[in-house]
Amino acid sequence: MNRKSVFYWLIGILIAAVAIVAAFHFDHAMVNFIEQHQDRLAKRMMTKVSYFGNWPEHFAVGLLLAGIAWWRGSKKWTRIFLAMLIALALAGLAGRVIKISTGRARPSVKTEEVWNGPRFSSKFHAFPSGHVAASTAFFAVLCFANWRIGLACLPIPLLIGFSRMYVAAHYLSDVVFAAVLGILCAIFVHCLFLREIRNRQSKIEN
Protein backbone atom coordinates (compact mmCIF):
# COMPACT_ATOMS: atom_id res chain seq x y z
CA MET A 1 0.00 0.00 0.00
CA ASN A 2 1.53 3.34 -1.11
CA ARG A 3 1.36 6.69 0.70
CA LYS A 4 -1.51 7.89 -1.45
CA SER A 5 -3.63 4.86 -0.55
CA VAL A 6 -2.80 5.28 3.15
CA PHE A 7 -3.83 8.94 2.96
CA TYR A 8 -7.18 8.07 1.35
CA TRP A 9 -7.78 5.35 3.97
CA LEU A 10 -7.08 7.79 6.81
CA ILE A 11 -9.42 10.39 5.29
CA GLY A 12 -12.12 7.75 4.86
CA ILE A 13 -11.75 6.52 8.45
CA LEU A 14 -11.89 10.10 9.74
CA ILE A 15 -15.06 10.87 7.76
CA ALA A 16 -16.71 7.64 8.91
CA ALA A 17 -15.81 8.30 12.55
CA VAL A 18 -17.13 11.88 12.44
CA ALA A 19 -20.34 10.71 10.75
CA ILE A 20 -20.97 8.01 13.38
CA VAL A 21 -20.26 10.35 16.31
CA ALA A 22 -22.52 13.03 14.81
CA ALA A 23 -25.26 10.45 14.23
CA PHE A 24 -25.18 9.41 17.90
CA HIS A 25 -25.44 13.08 18.86
CA PHE A 26 -28.54 13.62 16.72
CA ASP A 27 -30.27 10.31 17.53
CA HIS A 28 -33.01 11.71 19.73
CA ALA A 29 -33.44 14.83 17.62
CA MET A 30 -34.19 12.60 14.62
CA VAL A 31 -36.61 10.47 16.67
CA ASN A 32 -38.47 13.62 17.79
CA PHE A 33 -38.52 15.00 14.25
CA ILE A 34 -40.03 11.79 12.86
CA GLU A 35 -42.59 11.59 15.67
CA GLN A 36 -43.71 15.14 14.90
CA HIS A 37 -44.07 14.37 11.19
CA GLN A 38 -45.89 11.06 11.31
CA ASP A 39 -48.45 10.46 8.58
CA ARG A 40 -50.60 7.36 8.15
CA LEU A 41 -50.08 7.14 4.38
CA ALA A 42 -46.35 7.82 4.64
CA LYS A 43 -45.95 5.26 7.40
CA ARG A 44 -47.76 2.66 5.30
CA MET A 45 -45.44 3.40 2.38
CA MET A 46 -42.32 3.37 4.56
CA THR A 47 -43.41 0.04 6.05
CA LYS A 48 -43.57 -1.44 2.54
CA VAL A 49 -40.18 0.04 1.63
CA SER A 50 -38.76 -1.41 4.83
CA TYR A 51 -40.26 -4.82 4.07
CA PHE A 52 -39.02 -5.01 0.47
CA GLY A 53 -35.66 -3.56 1.49
CA ASN A 54 -34.75 -6.64 3.51
CA TRP A 55 -31.85 -8.92 2.54
CA PRO A 56 -33.93 -11.80 1.03
CA GLU A 57 -35.33 -9.42 -1.60
CA HIS A 58 -31.85 -8.12 -2.42
CA PHE A 59 -30.52 -11.67 -2.56
CA ALA A 60 -33.31 -12.74 -4.94
CA VAL A 61 -32.60 -9.79 -7.26
CA GLY A 62 -28.85 -10.45 -7.20
CA LEU A 63 -29.31 -14.14 -7.87
CA LEU A 64 -31.67 -13.40 -10.76
CA LEU A 65 -29.24 -10.90 -12.29
CA ALA A 66 -26.32 -13.31 -11.87
CA GLY A 67 -28.36 -16.00 -13.61
CA ILE A 68 -29.22 -13.70 -16.51
CA ALA A 69 -25.58 -12.58 -16.86
CA TRP A 70 -24.40 -16.20 -16.85
CA TRP A 71 -27.05 -17.18 -19.41
CA ARG A 72 -25.93 -14.34 -21.68
CA GLY A 73 -22.30 -15.43 -21.34
CA SER A 74 -21.04 -12.32 -19.53
CA LYS A 75 -18.32 -13.49 -17.15
CA LYS A 76 -17.68 -9.92 -16.01
CA TRP A 77 -21.23 -9.22 -14.85
CA THR A 78 -21.74 -12.70 -13.48
CA ARG A 79 -18.70 -12.09 -11.29
CA ILE A 80 -19.97 -8.64 -10.27
CA PHE A 81 -23.42 -9.88 -9.26
CA LEU A 82 -21.93 -12.82 -7.33
CA ALA A 83 -19.61 -10.39 -5.54
CA MET A 84 -22.66 -8.28 -4.65
CA LEU A 85 -24.29 -11.36 -3.11
CA ILE A 86 -21.13 -12.19 -1.14
CA ALA A 87 -20.91 -8.62 0.20
CA LEU A 88 -24.59 -8.77 1.11
CA ALA A 89 -24.10 -12.00 3.06
CA LEU A 90 -20.94 -10.73 4.76
CA ALA A 91 -22.59 -7.48 5.89
CA GLY A 92 -25.66 -9.38 7.08
CA LEU A 93 -23.58 -11.80 9.12
CA ALA A 94 -21.39 -9.09 10.64
CA GLY A 95 -24.43 -6.96 11.44
CA ARG A 96 -26.18 -9.91 13.08
CA VAL A 97 -23.23 -10.61 15.38
CA ILE A 98 -23.03 -6.94 16.43
CA LYS A 99 -26.82 -6.77 16.98
CA ILE A 100 -26.83 -9.72 19.36
CA SER A 101 -23.68 -8.55 21.15
CA THR A 102 -24.78 -4.97 21.84
CA GLY A 103 -28.47 -5.54 22.57
CA ARG A 104 -29.53 -1.98 21.82
CA ALA A 105 -33.27 -1.44 22.31
CA ARG A 106 -35.22 -0.21 19.30
CA PRO A 107 -36.78 3.28 19.50
CA SER A 108 -40.21 1.66 19.73
CA VAL A 109 -39.20 -0.23 22.90
CA LYS A 110 -39.76 1.77 26.08
CA THR A 111 -36.92 0.95 28.43
CA GLU A 112 -34.51 2.88 30.64
CA GLU A 113 -31.51 0.83 29.51
CA VAL A 114 -30.82 1.42 25.82
CA TRP A 115 -27.72 -0.83 25.70
CA ASN A 116 -28.41 -4.20 27.31
CA GLY A 117 -25.55 -6.50 26.29
CA PRO A 118 -26.08 -9.82 24.51
CA ARG A 119 -29.77 -10.32 23.67
CA PHE A 120 -31.55 -12.67 21.26
CA SER A 121 -34.88 -10.82 21.21
CA SER A 122 -35.43 -8.79 18.03
CA LYS A 123 -36.67 -5.90 20.22
CA PHE A 124 -33.04 -5.37 21.23
CA HIS A 125 -31.47 -5.64 17.79
CA ALA A 126 -31.38 -1.97 16.82
CA PHE A 127 -27.63 -1.56 16.35
CA PRO A 128 -26.85 -1.70 13.49
CA SER A 129 -29.59 -1.81 10.86
CA GLY A 130 -29.31 -5.11 9.02
CA HIS A 131 -31.44 -3.77 6.16
CA VAL A 132 -29.10 -0.83 5.56
CA ALA A 133 -25.87 -2.80 6.01
CA ALA A 134 -26.95 -5.42 3.49
CA SER A 135 -28.34 -2.94 0.95
CA THR A 136 -25.30 -0.65 1.19
CA ALA A 137 -22.87 -3.54 0.75
CA PHE A 138 -24.91 -4.85 -2.18
CA PHE A 139 -24.96 -1.59 -4.12
CA ALA A 140 -21.52 -0.36 -3.04
CA VAL A 141 -19.96 -3.33 -4.82
CA LEU A 142 -21.90 -2.33 -7.93
CA CYS A 143 -20.66 1.24 -7.50
CA PHE A 144 -17.04 0.08 -7.31
CA ALA A 145 -17.51 -2.07 -10.41
CA ASN A 146 -19.43 0.55 -12.43
CA TRP A 147 -19.83 3.89 -10.66
CA ARG A 148 -22.45 5.25 -13.07
CA ILE A 149 -24.90 2.41 -12.49
CA GLY A 150 -24.01 2.20 -8.79
CA LEU A 151 -24.57 5.92 -8.27
CA ALA A 152 -28.00 5.66 -9.88
CA CYS A 153 -28.89 2.93 -7.35
CA LEU A 154 -27.67 4.96 -4.35
CA PRO A 155 -31.18 6.29 -3.45
CA ILE A 156 -32.27 2.71 -2.69
CA PRO A 157 -30.22 2.17 0.51
CA LEU A 158 -30.85 5.81 1.48
CA LEU A 159 -34.61 5.32 1.22
CA ILE A 160 -34.39 2.02 3.10
CA GLY A 161 -32.41 3.71 5.87
CA PHE A 162 -34.99 6.48 6.23
CA SER A 163 -37.83 3.95 6.23
CA ARG A 164 -36.21 2.02 9.10
CA MET A 165 -36.07 5.19 11.17
CA TYR A 166 -39.59 6.22 10.17
CA VAL A 167 -41.11 2.96 11.43
CA ALA A 168 -39.18 3.35 14.73
CA ALA A 169 -37.02 0.28 14.14
CA HIS A 170 -33.68 2.12 14.30
CA TYR A 171 -31.94 5.26 15.45
CA LEU A 172 -29.95 7.48 13.11
CA SER A 173 -26.67 6.07 14.46
CA ASP A 174 -27.87 2.52 13.72
CA VAL A 175 -28.36 3.49 10.09
CA VAL A 176 -25.12 5.45 9.69
CA PHE A 177 -23.00 2.73 11.33
CA ALA A 178 -24.73 0.11 9.15
CA ALA A 179 -23.89 2.11 6.03
CA VAL A 180 -20.22 2.28 7.07
CA LEU A 181 -20.25 -1.45 7.79
CA GLY A 182 -21.77 -2.15 4.39
CA ILE A 183 -19.15 -0.06 2.62
CA LEU A 184 -16.33 -1.83 4.47
CA CYS A 185 -17.73 -5.23 3.46
CA ALA A 186 -18.04 -4.02 -0.14
CA ILE A 187 -14.43 -2.80 -0.15
CA PHE A 188 -13.26 -6.15 1.21
CA VAL A 189 -15.16 -8.11 -1.45
CA HIS A 190 -14.07 -5.73 -4.19
CA CYS A 191 -10.40 -6.15 -3.28
CA LEU A 192 -10.77 -9.94 -3.33
CA PHE A 193 -12.88 -10.44 -6.45
CA LEU A 194 -13.26 -7.32 -8.58
CA ARG A 195 -10.00 -5.36 -8.57
CA GLU A 196 -8.91 -7.03 -11.81
CA ILE A 197 -12.13 -5.97 -13.55
CA ARG A 198 -11.72 -2.38 -12.31
CA ASN A 199 -8.13 -2.24 -13.56
CA ARG A 200 -9.14 -3.50 -17.00
CA GLN A 201 -11.94 -0.93 -17.21
CA SER A 202 -9.55 1.89 -16.25
CA LYS A 203 -7.09 0.82 -18.98
CA ILE A 204 -9.89 0.83 -21.58
CA GLU A 205 -11.09 4.31 -20.52
CA ASN A 206 -7.55 5.66 -20.62
N, C-alpha and C positions, 0 to 999 in steps of 0.2 A: 504493500500500500504506500503510494507516494504522498508527499506533503500536501498536495492539492486535495487528494481524497480525504486525508485526515482532517484538513480544514473544513471541508464540506460536512463530514461526519460530526465534528464538534458544533458547527452551526446548527445542524439538524437536531442534535441532542439538546442544545440550548433552547431552540424554538419549541421543541416538544415539552421540555420541562416547564418553560414559562406558560405554555398553553394549559398544561395540566394543573399547575398551581393556580392560575387565574380561574380555571373552571371550578375548582374547589371553592374559591372565594365567592363565586357568583351562583353557587348551587341553589341556595334558598331564594335568592332574588329571581332566578329563573322559575322555580316552583311557584312562587307568588305571582309572577307575571302570567304563567299558564293558567293558574287557578282563576285569575281575574278576567281571563279571555277565553273561558270555556264556552263552547257552542255545541249543541246536540248534533247538528249535521257534521260539523268539523270533527267531533270526537268519533262519530261513526266512520268517517272517511279515514281518519288516522288509525283507527282500530284495524281496518282492512289493510292499510299500508303496512302496519306492524305485523299483521298475520302473514301477508304474502312476502314480507321482507325477511322471513326466517331462513335458516340455512338449508332446509330440505328443498325449498323452492329454487334457491340459487344453485344447489347441487343438481337438480333436475335440468335446469337451463344449461348449465355447463356440460353436463353429460350429453344432452341432446346436441349441443353445438359441436362437441368433440366427435360425436358419431357422424354428424353431417360432414365435418372437415375430413374425417378418415374416409368416408364414402366417396368424397370428391377427390381424394388422393393428395390432399394438402398436408404434408408432414409438418410444415411450419405451424399452421393453425391448430392442428391436432395437438401438437406439443404445447402450444400456448394455452389452449382450453384445459388440458390435463394439469398444467401448472397452476391454473386458476383454481381447479378443484383441490389440488394439494394444499395450496395456501389457505383456502377456505377451511379445510379439515384441520390444518395446523392451528389457525387462529381460533377455531371453535374449541379445540382441545385445550389450548393454553388458557382461553377465557374461562372454560369450565373449571379448571383446576383453581384459578384465582378466585372465582365466584365462591366455591365451596370453602376455600381457605379463609377468606376475609369475612364472609357472612354479613355483608352490609344489607340492612333492611331497605326494602323498596320505599319510595316516597308515599305509596298508598298504605303502608304498614305503620300504624301508630305505636311507636315504642320509644322509650327514653334512650335506649342504647342503639345507636345507629350501626356501630361495628360490633359484631357479636362472636367473632372467631369462627372456626369450622362449623358449618351448618349444611344440612342436606335439603332443607325445606326451600322451595322456590321463592318463598316470601323474603328470604334473606340472600338472594342471588342478584343483587343490584349491580355490584361492581365486579367486572365491567359489563357492558352490554354485549351479549353474545351475538345479537342481530347485527350490530354495527361492526364488531370485530370481523365477523365472517364476510359481510358485504364489502367492507373496505379492503380486506385482503384479496377478495375475489376480483374487484375492479382495479385495484392498484397494480396487480400483475398485468392486467390488460393495458393499463396506462404505461407501464414500463416497456411492454412489447410494442405498443402502437399508441403514442400519446394522444393522437387526434381522436381516435375512437374511445380511448379510456377517459379523456377529458369530457367527452359528450355524455358519458355514463356517470360522471361524478355526482350529478344531482340525486341519483338513486340512493347511495348510502347516506347522503345529507338528509334526504326526506325521511328515510328510515330512522335515522337518529332523532330527528325532531318528533316523529310519531311516537317513539318510545318514551320521550319525555312528556308528550302531550297526554298519553294514557296513564301517566304516573307510574311507569314501570322502572324508570331510571332518572338519576340526577344528571346534570350537565357534565360533571366530572366523570361519570360512568361512560358517557358517550364519547367524550374527548379522549379518555384513556384507551377506550376500545378502538378508536380510530388509529391512535398511535400504535397499538398492538397489532392491528391489521396491517398497517404499513410495514412494520418490522418483519412480520411473517412473509409479506409479499417480497420484500427485499431479499430475505433469506432464500426463498424459492427461486426468485429471479437469478440470483447469483449461482445457484446450483444447476438450473435447467435452461435459462433463457439468455444468458450473457452472450453466447455464440450467435444467436439470432439477432440480438441488438447490434453486435459488432458488424455483422454482414449488412444489416440495413443502413448503418452509418456509412460504410464504405460505398454502398450504392448511391446514397444521397450526395456524398462528396465527389 
